[in-house]
Amino acid sequence: MEIKVLGPGCNKCHVLDKLVRETVQEMRIDANIEYVQDMIKIMDYNIMSTPALVINDVVKCSGRVPDKNEIKTMISAALAKA
């Protein structure tokens, strides 16, 4: 599973990155988590605001920080599709 947190390095972006890493650890799944700060790469995802959460190259949310339960639901749904 590939998970990306997109953001320029603001506080909300760091919070999302931390929540994603904690959630993955709690779920005990194998995932490659990347924090993407390069604006050129972020623009490839066609989002209007950061932070954004991308799971397996699909944007799951942008412009807000979802809570752990919502992140867990997004990850679970992506695992079910795999």
GURO-996191 format. One record per residue: x, y, z of N, C-alpha, C in turn. Coordinates in Angstrom, 2 decimals. Example, Ala and Ser with C-alpha at 12.3 -4.5 7.8 and 13.67 -1.06 7.14 Angstrom:
! residues 2
<rec><n_c1>13.19</n_c1><n_c2>-5.69</n_c2><n_c3>7.80</n_c3><ca_c1>12.30</ca_c1><ca_c2>-4.50</ca_c2><ca_c3>7.80</ca_c3><c_c1>13.20</c_c1><c_c2>-3.30</c_c2><c_c3>7.80</c_c3></rec>
<rec><n_c1>12.85</n_c1><n_c2>-2.25</n_c2><n_c3>7.08</n_c3><ca_c1>13.67</ca_c1><ca_c2>-1.06</ca_c2><ca_c3>7.14</ca_c3><c_c1>12.90</c_c1><c_c2>0.03</c_c2><c_c3>7.87</c_c3></rec>
! end
This chain:
! residues 82
<rec><n_c1>0.83</n_c1><n_c2>-1.17</n_c2><n_c3>0.00</n_c3><ca_c1>0.00</ca_c1><ca_c2>0.00</ca_c2><ca_c3>0.00</ca_c3><c_c1>0.88</c_c1><c_c2>1.24</c_c2><c_c3>0.00</c_c3></rec>
<rec><n_c1>0.54</n_c1><n_c2>2.19</n_c2><n_c3>-0.85</n_c3><ca_c1>1.26</ca_c1><ca_c2>3.45</ca_c2><ca_c3>-0.96</ca_c3><c_c1>0.38</c_c1><c_c2>4.56</c_c2><c_c3>-0.40</c_c3></rec>
<rec><n_c1>0.89</n_c1><n_c2>5.28</n_c2><n_c3>0.58</n_c3><ca_c1>0.16</ca_c1><ca_c2>6.40</ca_c2><ca_c3>1.18</ca_c3><c_c1>1.03</c_c1><c_c2>7.64</c_c2><c_c3>1.08</c_c3></rec>
<rec><n_c1>0.42</n_c1><n_c2>8.74</n_c2><n_c3>0.61</n_c3><ca_c1>1.16</ca_c1><ca_c2>10.00</ca_c2><ca_c3>0.51</ca_c3><c_c1>0.38</c_c1><c_c2>11.09</c_c2><c_c3>1.23</c_c3></rec>
<rec><n_c1>1.11</n_c1><n_c2>11.88</n_c2><n_c3>1.98</n_c3><ca_c1>0.58</ca_c1><ca_c2>13.10</ca_c2><ca_c3>2.57</ca_c3><c_c1>1.17</c_c1><c_c2>14.24</c_c2><c_c3>1.76</c_c3></rec>
<rec><n_c1>0.29</n_c1><n_c2>15.05</n_c2><n_c3>1.17</n_c3><ca_c1>0.74</ca_c1><ca_c2>16.15</ca_c2><ca_c3>0.33</ca_c3><c_c1>0.60</c_c1><c_c2>17.46</c_c2><c_c3>1.09</c_c3></rec>
<rec><n_c1>1.66</n_c1><n_c2>18.24</n_c2><n_c3>1.11</n_c3><ca_c1>1.59</ca_c1><ca_c2>19.54</ca_c2><ca_c3>1.77</ca_c3><c_c1>2.94</c_c1><c_c2>20.22</c_c2><c_c3>1.80</c_c3></rec>
<rec><n_c1>2.92</n_c1><n_c2>21.56</n_c2><n_c3>1.90</n_c3><ca_c1>4.15</ca_c1><ca_c2>22.34</ca_c2><ca_c3>1.85</ca_c3><c_c1>4.97</c_c1><c_c2>22.33</c_c2><c_c3>3.14</c_c3></rec>
<rec><n_c1>4.45</n_c1><n_c2>21.74</n_c2><n_c3>4.20</n_c3><ca_c1>5.19</ca_c1><ca_c2>21.71</ca_c2><ca_c3>5.46</ca_c3><c_c1>4.52</c_c1><c_c2>22.49</c_c2><c_c3>6.57</c_c3></rec>
<rec><n_c1>3.26</n_c1><n_c2>22.83</n_c2><n_c3>6.38</n_c3><ca_c1>2.53</ca_c1><ca_c2>23.59</ca_c2><ca_c3>7.40</ca_c3><c_c1>2.16</c_c1><c_c2>22.67</c_c2><c_c3>8.58</c_c3></rec>
<rec><n_c1>1.67</n_c1><n_c2>23.27</n_c2><n_c3>9.63</n_c3><ca_c1>1.32</ca_c1><ca_c2>22.51</ca_c2><ca_c3>10.83</ca_c3><c_c1>0.27</c_c1><c_c2>21.44</c_c2><c_c3>10.55</c_c3></rec>
<rec><n_c1>-0.77</n_c1><n_c2>21.78</n_c2><n_c3>9.78</n_c3><ca_c1>-1.82</ca_c1><ca_c2>20.80</ca_c2><ca_c3>9.48</ca_c3><c_c1>-1.26</c_c1><c_c2>19.61</c_c2><c_c3>8.70</c_c3></rec>
<rec><n_c1>-0.32</n_c1><n_c2>19.88</n_c2><n_c3>7.83</n_c3><ca_c1>0.30</ca_c1><ca_c2>18.81</ca_c2><ca_c3>7.04</ca_c3><c_c1>1.09</c_c1><c_c2>17.86</c_c2><c_c3>7.95</c_c3></rec>
<rec><n_c1>1.81</n_c1><n_c2>18.43</n_c2><n_c3>8.89</n_c3><ca_c1>2.57</ca_c1><ca_c2>17.61</ca_c2><ca_c3>9.84</ca_c3><c_c1>1.63</c_c1><c_c2>16.79</c_c2><c_c3>10.72</c_c3></rec>
<rec><n_c1>0.52</n_c1><n_c2>17.38</n_c2><n_c3>11.12</n_c3><ca_c1>-0.47</ca_c1><ca_c2>16.66</ca_c2><ca_c3>11.93</ca_c3><c_c1>-1.03</c_c1><c_c2>15.48</c_c2><c_c3>11.15</c_c3></rec>
<rec><n_c1>-1.39</n_c1><n_c2>15.70</n_c2><n_c3>9.89</n_c3><ca_c1>-1.91</ca_c1><ca_c2>14.61</ca_c2><ca_c3>9.07</ca_c3><c_c1>-0.88</c_c1><c_c2>13.51</c_c2><c_c3>8.90</c_c3></rec>
<rec><n_c1>0.36</n_c1><n_c2>13.87</n_c2><n_c3>8.64</n_c3><ca_c1>1.42</ca_c1><ca_c2>12.87</ca_c2><ca_c3>8.50</ca_c3><c_c1>1.54</c_c1><c_c2>12.03</c_c2><c_c3>9.77</c_c3></rec>
<rec><n_c1>1.51</n_c1><n_c2>12.69</n_c2><n_c3>10.91</n_c3><ca_c1>1.62</ca_c1><ca_c2>11.99</ca_c2><ca_c3>12.20</ca_c3><c_c1>0.44</c_c1><c_c2>11.06</c_c2><c_c3>12.41</c_c3></rec>
<rec><n_c1>-0.77</n_c1><n_c2>11.53</n_c2><n_c3>12.13</n_c3><ca_c1>-1.97</ca_c1><ca_c2>10.71</ca_c2><ca_c3>12.30</ca_c3><c_c1>-1.96</c_c1><c_c2>9.48</c_c2><c_c3>11.39</c_c3></rec>
<rec><n_c1>-1.52</n_c1><n_c2>9.68</n_c2><n_c3>10.15</n_c3><ca_c1>-1.45</ca_c1><ca_c2>8.56</ca_c2><ca_c3>9.20</ca_c3><c_c1>-0.46</c_c1><c_c2>7.51</c_c2><c_c3>9.70</c_c3></rec>
<rec><n_c1>0.70</n_c1><n_c2>7.94</n_c2><n_c3>10.14</n_c3><ca_c1>1.72</ca_c1><ca_c2>7.00</ca_c2><ca_c3>10.62</ca_c3><c_c1>1.23</c_c1><c_c2>6.25</c_c2><c_c3>11.86</c_c3></rec>
<rec><n_c1>0.58</n_c1><n_c2>6.95</n_c2><n_c3>12.77</n_c3><ca_c1>0.03</ca_c1><ca_c2>6.30</ca_c2><ca_c3>13.97</ca_c3><c_c1>-1.05</c_c1><c_c2>5.30</c_c2><c_c3>13.60</c_c3></rec>
<rec><n_c1>-1.92</n_c1><n_c2>5.67</n_c2><n_c3>12.68</n_c3><ca_c1>-3.02</ca_c1><ca_c2>4.79</ca_c2><ca_c3>12.27</ca_c3><c_c1>-2.49</c_c1><c_c2>3.52</c_c2><c_c3>11.61</c_c3></rec>
<rec><n_c1>-1.53</n_c1><n_c2>3.68</n_c2><n_c3>10.72</n_c3><ca_c1>-0.94</ca_c1><ca_c2>2.51</ca_c2><ca_c3>10.03</ca_c3><c_c1>-0.29</c_c1><c_c2>1.58</c_c2><c_c3>11.06</c_c3></rec>
<rec><n_c1>0.41</n_c1><n_c2>2.16</n_c2><n_c3>12.03</n_c3><ca_c1>1.05</ca_c1><ca_c2>1.35</ca_c2><ca_c3>13.06</ca_c3><c_c1>0.00</c_c1><c_c2>0.62</c_c2><c_c3>13.90</c_c3></rec>
<rec><n_c1>-1.07</n_c1><n_c2>1.31</n_c2><n_c3>14.29</n_c3><ca_c1>-2.14</ca_c1><ca_c2>0.70</ca_c2><ca_c3>15.08</ca_c3><c_c1>-2.84</c_c1><c_c2>-0.42</c_c2><c_c3>14.31</c_c3></rec>
<rec><n_c1>-3.00</n_c1><n_c2>-0.25</n_c2><n_c3>12.99</n_c3><ca_c1>-3.66</ca_c1><ca_c2>-1.25</ca_c2><ca_c3>12.16</ca_c3><c_c1>-2.73</c_c1><c_c2>-2.42</c_c2><c_c3>11.83</c_c3></rec>
<rec><n_c1>-1.44</n_c1><n_c2>-2.22</n_c2><n_c3>12.09</n_c3><ca_c1>-0.42</ca_c1><ca_c2>-3.24</ca_c2><ca_c3>11.82</ca_c3><c_c1>-0.45</c_c1><c_c2>-3.71</c_c2><c_c3>10.37</c_c3></rec>
<rec><n_c1>-0.41</n_c1><n_c2>-2.72</n_c2><n_c3>9.47</n_c3><ca_c1>-0.36</ca_c1><ca_c2>-3.05</ca_c2><ca_c3>8.05</ca_c3><c_c1>0.96</c_c1><c_c2>-2.58</c_c2><c_c3>7.48</c_c3></rec>
<rec><n_c1>1.31</n_c1><n_c2>-3.17</n_c2><n_c3>6.35</n_c3><ca_c1>2.55</ca_c1><ca_c2>-2.80</ca_c2><ca_c3>5.66</ca_c3><c_c1>2.21</c_c1><c_c2>-1.71</c_c2><c_c3>4.65</c_c3></rec>
<rec><n_c1>2.73</n_c1><n_c2>-0.52</n_c2><n_c3>4.88</n_c3><ca_c1>2.45</ca_c1><ca_c2>0.60</ca_c2><ca_c3>3.98</ca_c3><c_c1>3.70</c_c1><c_c2>1.46</c_c2><c_c3>3.84</c_c3></rec>
<rec><n_c1>3.89</n_c1><n_c2>1.95</n_c2><n_c3>2.64</n_c3><ca_c1>4.96</ca_c1><ca_c2>2.91</ca_c2><ca_c3>2.36</ca_c3><c_c1>4.34</c_c1><c_c2>4.29</c_c2><c_c3>2.48</c_c3></rec>
<rec><n_c1>4.77</n_c1><n_c2>5.07</n_c2><n_c3>3.47</n_c3><ca_c1>4.21</ca_c1><ca_c2>6.39</ca_c2><ca_c3>3.71</ca_c3><c_c1>5.24</c_c1><c_c2>7.44</c_c2><c_c3>3.29</c_c3></rec>
<rec><n_c1>4.79</n_c1><n_c2>8.37</n_c2><n_c3>2.47</n_c3><ca_c1>5.67</ca_c1><ca_c2>9.41</ca_c2><ca_c3>1.97</ca_c3><c_c1>5.04</c_c1><c_c2>10.78</c_c2><c_c3>2.22</c_c3></rec>
<rec><n_c1>5.82</n_c1><n_c2>11.71</n_c2><n_c3>2.71</n_c3><ca_c1>5.37</ca_c1><ca_c2>13.09</ca_c2><ca_c3>2.92</ca_c3><c_c1>5.92</c_c1><c_c2>13.90</c_c2><c_c3>1.75</c_c3></rec>
<rec><n_c1>5.05</n_c1><n_c2>14.30</n_c2><n_c3>0.83</n_c3><ca_c1>5.45</ca_c1><ca_c2>15.00</ca_c2><ca_c3>-0.39</ca_c3><c_c1>5.31</c_c1><c_c2>16.51</c_c2><c_c3>-0.18</c_c3></rec>
<rec><n_c1>6.43</n_c1><n_c2>17.23</n_c2><n_c3>-0.27</n_c3><ca_c1>6.41</ca_c1><ca_c2>18.67</ca_c2><ca_c3>-0.10</ca_c3><c_c1>6.74</c_c1><c_c2>19.41</c_c2><c_c3>-1.39</c_c3></rec>
<rec><n_c1>7.12</n_c1><n_c2>18.70</n_c2><n_c3>-2.42</n_c3><ca_c1>7.47</ca_c1><ca_c2>19.30</ca_c2><ca_c3>-3.71</ca_c3><c_c1>6.18</c_c1><c_c2>19.76</c_c2><c_c3>-4.41</c_c3></rec>
<rec><n_c1>6.03</n_c1><n_c2>21.09</n_c2><n_c3>-4.58</n_c3><ca_c1>4.79</ca_c1><ca_c2>21.63</ca_c2><ca_c3>-5.15</ca_c3><c_c1>4.52</c_c1><c_c2>21.13</c_c2><c_c3>-6.56</c_c3></rec>
<rec><n_c1>5.54</n_c1><n_c2>20.86</n_c2><n_c3>-7.34</n_c3><ca_c1>5.35</ca_c1><ca_c2>20.33</ca_c2><ca_c3>-8.69</ca_c3><c_c1>4.67</c_c1><c_c2>18.96</c_c2><c_c3>-8.61</c_c3></rec>
<rec><n_c1>5.15</n_c1><n_c2>18.11</n_c2><n_c3>-7.70</n_c3><ca_c1>4.55</ca_c1><ca_c2>16.78</ca_c2><ca_c3>-7.53</ca_c3><c_c1>3.14</c_c1><c_c2>16.88</c_c2><c_c3>-6.96</c_c3></rec>
<rec><n_c1>2.93</n_c1><n_c2>17.82</n_c2><n_c3>-6.04</n_c3><ca_c1>1.60</ca_c1><ca_c2>18.01</ca_c2><ca_c3>-5.45</ca_c3><c_c1>0.61</c_c1><c_c2>18.43</c_c2><c_c3>-6.53</c_c3></rec>
<rec><n_c1>1.03</n_c1><n_c2>19.29</n_c2><n_c3>-7.43</n_c3><ca_c1>0.15</ca_c1><ca_c2>19.77</ca_c2><ca_c3>-8.50</ca_c3><c_c1>-0.29</c_c1><c_c2>18.63</c_c2><c_c3>-9.43</c_c3></rec>
<rec><n_c1>0.49</n_c1><n_c2>17.57</n_c2><n_c3>-9.52</n_c3><ca_c1>0.13</ca_c1><ca_c2>16.41</ca_c2><ca_c3>-10.35</ca_c3><c_c1>-1.17</c_c1><c_c2>15.77</c_c2><c_c3>-9.87</c_c3></rec>
<rec><n_c1>-1.53</n_c1><n_c2>15.97</n_c2><n_c3>-8.62</n_c3><ca_c1>-2.74</ca_c1><ca_c2>15.35</ca_c2><ca_c3>-8.07</ca_c3><c_c1>-3.98</c_c1><c_c2>16.22</c_c2><c_c3>-8.23</c_c3></rec>
<rec><n_c1>-3.82</n_c1><n_c2>17.40</n_c2><n_c3>-8.82</n_c3><ca_c1>-4.95</ca_c1><ca_c2>18.26</ca_c2><ca_c3>-9.14</ca_c3><c_c1>-5.83</c_c1><c_c2>18.58</c_c2><c_c3>-7.93</c_c3></rec>
<rec><n_c1>-5.19</n_c1><n_c2>18.92</n_c2><n_c3>-6.83</n_c3><ca_c1>-5.94</ca_c1><ca_c2>19.30</ca_c2><ca_c3>-5.63</ca_c3><c_c1>-5.93</c_c1><c_c2>20.82</c_c2><c_c3>-5.49</c_c3></rec>
<rec><n_c1>-6.93</n_c1><n_c2>21.34</n_c2><n_c3>-4.82</n_c3><ca_c1>-7.05</ca_c1><ca_c2>22.79</ca_c2><ca_c3>-4.68</ca_c3><c_c1>-6.42</c_c1><c_c2>23.30</c_c2><c_c3>-3.38</c_c3></rec>
<rec><n_c1>-6.35</n_c1><n_c2>22.44</n_c2><n_c3>-2.36</n_c3><ca_c1>-5.77</ca_c1><ca_c2>22.88</ca_c2><ca_c3>-1.09</ca_c3><c_c1>-5.12</c_c1><c_c2>21.70</c_c2><c_c3>-0.36</c_c3></rec>
<rec><n_c1>-4.19</n_c1><n_c2>22.05</n_c2><n_c3>0.51</n_c3><ca_c1>-3.49</ca_c1><ca_c2>21.05</ca_c2><ca_c3>1.30</ca_c3><c_c1>-3.90</c_c1><c_c2>21.21</c_c2><c_c3>2.76</c_c3></rec>
<rec><n_c1>-3.68</n_c1><n_c2>20.22</n_c2><n_c3>3.59</n_c3><ca_c1>-3.05</ca_c1><ca_c2>18.94</ca_c2><ca_c3>3.28</ca_c3><c_c1>-3.97</c_c1><c_c2>18.04</c_c2><c_c3>2.49</c_c3></rec>
<rec><n_c1>-3.39</n_c1><n_c2>17.04</n_c2><n_c3>1.87</n_c3><ca_c1>-4.16</ca_c1><ca_c2>16.05</ca_c2><ca_c3>1.13</ca_c3><c_c1>-3.63</c_c1><c_c2>14.66</c_c2><c_c3>1.47</c_c3></rec>
<rec><n_c1>-4.53</n_c1><n_c2>13.70</n_c2><n_c3>1.43</n_c3><ca_c1>-4.18</ca_c1><ca_c2>12.30</ca_c2><ca_c3>1.69</ca_c3><c_c1>-4.44</c_c1><c_c2>11.50</c_c2><c_c3>0.43</c_c3></rec>
<rec><n_c1>-3.41</n_c1><n_c2>10.80</n_c2><n_c3>-0.04</n_c3><ca_c1>-3.49</ca_c1><ca_c2>9.99</ca_c2><ca_c3>-1.24</ca_c3><c_c1>-3.18</c_c1><c_c2>8.55</c_c2><c_c3>-0.87</c_c3></rec>
<rec><n_c1>-4.08</n_c1><n_c2>7.64</n_c2><n_c3>-1.22</n_c3><ca_c1>-3.87</ca_c1><ca_c2>6.22</ca_c2><ca_c3>-0.95</ca_c3><c_c1>-3.91</c_c1><c_c2>5.48</c_c2><c_c3>-2.27</c_c3></rec>
<rec><n_c1>-2.83</n_c1><n_c2>4.77</n_c2><n_c3>-2.58</n_c3><ca_c1>-2.70</ca_c1><ca_c2>4.04</ca_c2><ca_c3>-3.84</ca_c3><c_c1>-3.05</c_c1><c_c2>4.92</c_c2><c_c3>-5.04</c_c3></rec>
<rec><n_c1>-2.49</n_c1><n_c2>6.12</n_c2><n_c3>-5.06</n_c3><ca_c1>-2.64</ca_c1><ca_c2>7.11</ca_c2><ca_c3>-6.13</ca_c3><c_c1>-4.05</c_c1><c_c2>7.66</c_c2><c_c3>-6.32</c_c3></rec>
<rec><n_c1>-4.90</n_c1><n_c2>7.50</n_c2><n_c3>-5.30</n_c3><ca_c1>-6.25</ca_c1><ca_c2>8.07</ca_c2><ca_c3>-5.33</ca_c3><c_c1>-6.35</c_c1><c_c2>9.10</c_c2><c_c3>-4.21</c_c3></rec>
<rec><n_c1>-6.73</n_c1><n_c2>10.33</n_c2><n_c3>-4.55</n_c3><ca_c1>-6.89</ca_c1><ca_c2>11.38</ca_c2><ca_c3>-3.53</ca_c3><c_c1>-8.13</c_c1><c_c2>11.04</c_c2><c_c3>-2.70</c_c3></rec>
<rec><n_c1>-7.92</n_c1><n_c2>10.89</n_c2><n_c3>-1.41</n_c3><ca_c1>-9.02</ca_c1><ca_c2>10.55</ca_c2><ca_c3>-0.50</ca_c3><c_c1>-9.61</c_c1><c_c2>11.78</c_c2><c_c3>0.18</c_c3></rec>
<rec><n_c1>-8.80</n_c1><n_c2>12.78</n_c2><n_c3>0.44</n_c3><ca_c1>-9.31</ca_c1><ca_c2>14.04</ca_c2><ca_c3>0.99</ca_c3><c_c1>-8.26</c_c1><c_c2>15.12</c_c2><c_c3>0.79</c_c3></rec>
<rec><n_c1>-8.74</n_c1><n_c2>16.37</n_c2><n_c3>0.77</n_c3><ca_c1>-7.81</ca_c1><ca_c2>17.50</ca_c2><ca_c3>0.67</ca_c3><c_c1>-8.43</c_c1><c_c2>18.71</c_c2><c_c3>1.37</c_c3></rec>
<rec><n_c1>-7.54</n_c1><n_c2>19.56</n_c2><n_c3>1.85</n_c3><ca_c1>-7.96</ca_c1><ca_c2>20.79</ca_c2><ca_c3>2.48</ca_c3><c_c1>-8.37</c_c1><c_c2>20.68</c_c2><c_c3>3.93</c_c3></rec>
<rec><n_c1>-8.19</n_c1><n_c2>19.48</n_c2><n_c3>4.52</n_c3><ca_c1>-8.57</ca_c1><ca_c2>19.28</ca_c2><ca_c3>5.91</ca_c3><c_c1>-7.78</c_c1><c_c2>18.11</c_c2><c_c3>6.50</c_c3></rec>
<rec><n_c1>-7.86</n_c1><n_c2>17.99</n_c2><n_c3>7.81</n_c3><ca_c1>-7.19</ca_c1><ca_c2>16.88</ca_c2><ca_c3>8.50</ca_c3><c_c1>-8.27</c_c1><c_c2>15.94</c_c2><c_c3>9.03</c_c3></rec>
<rec><n_c1>-8.43</n_c1><n_c2>14.77</n_c2><n_c3>8.41</n_c3><ca_c1>-9.41</ca_c1><ca_c2>13.81</ca_c2><ca_c3>8.92</ca_c3><c_c1>-8.94</c_c1><c_c2>13.22</c_c2><c_c3>10.25</c_c3></rec>
<rec><n_c1>-9.88</n_c1><n_c2>12.75</n_c2><n_c3>11.07</n_c3><ca_c1>-9.48</ca_c1><ca_c2>12.12</ca_c2><ca_c3>12.33</ca_c3><c_c1>-9.03</c_c1><c_c2>10.68</c_c2><c_c3>12.07</c_c3></rec>
<rec><n_c1>-8.50</n_c1><n_c2>10.05</n_c2><n_c3>13.10</n_c3><ca_c1>-7.95</ca_c1><ca_c2>8.70</ca_c2><ca_c3>12.95</ca_c3><c_c1>-9.00</c_c1><c_c2>7.70</c_c2><c_c3>12.45</c_c3></rec>
<rec><n_c1>-10.22</n_c1><n_c2>7.81</n_c2><n_c3>12.94</n_c3><ca_c1>-11.26</ca_c1><ca_c2>6.88</ca_c2><ca_c3>12.51</ca_c3><c_c1>-11.53</c_c1><c_c2>7.00</c_c2><c_c3>11.02</c_c3></rec>
<rec><n_c1>-11.55</n_c1><n_c2>8.22</n_c2><n_c3>10.52</n_c3><ca_c1>-11.78</ca_c1><ca_c2>8.43</ca_c2><ca_c3>9.10</ca_c3><c_c1>-10.60</c_c1><c_c2>7.91</c_c2><c_c3>8.28</c_c3></rec>
<rec><n_c1>-9.39</n_c1><n_c2>8.14</n_c2><n_c3>8.77</n_c3><ca_c1>-8.20</ca_c1><ca_c2>7.62</ca_c2><ca_c3>8.08</ca_c3><c_c1>-8.25</c_c1><c_c2>6.09</c_c2><c_c3>8.05</c_c3></rec>
<rec><n_c1>-8.61</n_c1><n_c2>5.49</n_c2><n_c3>9.15</n_c3><ca_c1>-8.71</ca_c1><ca_c2>4.03</ca_c2><ca_c3>9.24</ca_c3><c_c1>-9.73</c_c1><c_c2>3.51</c_c2><c_c3>8.23</c_c3></rec>
<rec><n_c1>-10.86</n_c1><n_c2>4.20</n_c2><n_c3>8.11</n_c3><ca_c1>-11.89</ca_c1><ca_c2>3.80</ca_c2><ca_c3>7.15</ca_c3><c_c1>-11.37</c_c1><c_c2>3.89</c_c2><c_c3>5.72</c_c3></rec>
<rec><n_c1>-10.65</n_c1><n_c2>4.96</n_c2><n_c3>5.40</n_c3><ca_c1>-10.08</ca_c1><ca_c2>5.13</ca_c2><ca_c3>4.06</ca_c3><c_c1>-9.08</c_c1><c_c2>4.02</c_c2><c_c3>3.75</c_c3></rec>
<rec><n_c1>-8.23</n_c1><n_c2>3.71</n_c2><n_c3>4.71</n_c3><ca_c1>-7.22</ca_c1><ca_c2>2.67</ca_c2><ca_c3>4.50</ca_c3><c_c1>-7.90</c_c1><c_c2>1.30</c_c2><c_c3>4.35</c_c3></rec>
<rec><n_c1>-8.87</n_c1><n_c2>1.03</n_c2><n_c3>5.20</n_c3><ca_c1>-9.60</ca_c1><ca_c2>-0.25</ca_c2><ca_c3>5.13</ca_c3><c_c1>-10.28</c_c1><c_c2>-0.44</c_c2><c_c3>3.78</c_c3></rec>
<rec><n_c1>-10.89</n_c1><n_c2>0.64</n_c2><n_c3>3.28</n_c3><ca_c1>-11.56</ca_c1><ca_c2>0.58</ca_c2><ca_c3>1.98</ca_c3><c_c1>-10.55</c_c1><c_c2>0.30</c_c2><c_c3>0.87</c_c3></rec>
<rec><n_c1>-9.38</n_c1><n_c2>0.92</n_c2><n_c3>0.95</n_c3><ca_c1>-8.34</ca_c1><ca_c2>0.70</ca_c2><ca_c3>-0.05</ca_c3><c_c1>-7.81</c_c1><c_c2>-0.74</c_c2><c_c3>0.02</c_c3></rec>
<rec><n_c1>-7.70</n_c1><n_c2>-1.27</n_c2><n_c3>1.23</n_c3><ca_c1>-7.25</ca_c1><ca_c2>-2.66</ca_c2><ca_c3>1.38</ca_c3><c_c1>-8.27</c_c1><c_c2>-3.63</c_c2><c_c3>0.81</c_c3></rec>
<rec><n_c1>-9.56</n_c1><n_c2>-3.32</n_c2><n_c3>0.96</n_c3><ca_c1>-10.61</ca_c1><ca_c2>-4.19</ca_c2><ca_c3>0.46</ca_c3><c_c1>-10.60</c_c1><c_c2>-4.25</c_c2><c_c3>-1.07</c_c3></rec>
<rec><n_c1>-10.18</n_c1><n_c2>-3.16</n_c2><n_c3>-1.71</n_c3><ca_c1>-10.12</ca_c1><ca_c2>-3.11</ca_c2><ca_c3>-3.18</ca_c3><c_c1>-8.90</c_c1><c_c2>-3.83</c_c2><c_c3>-3.73</c_c3></rec>
<rec><n_c1>-7.89</n_c1><n_c2>-4.02</n_c2><n_c3>-2.89</n_c3><ca_c1>-6.63</ca_c1><ca_c2>-4.62</ca_c2><ca_c3>-3.36</ca_c3><c_c1>-6.75</c_c1><c_c2>-6.11</c_c2><c_c3>-3.57</c_c3></rec>
! end
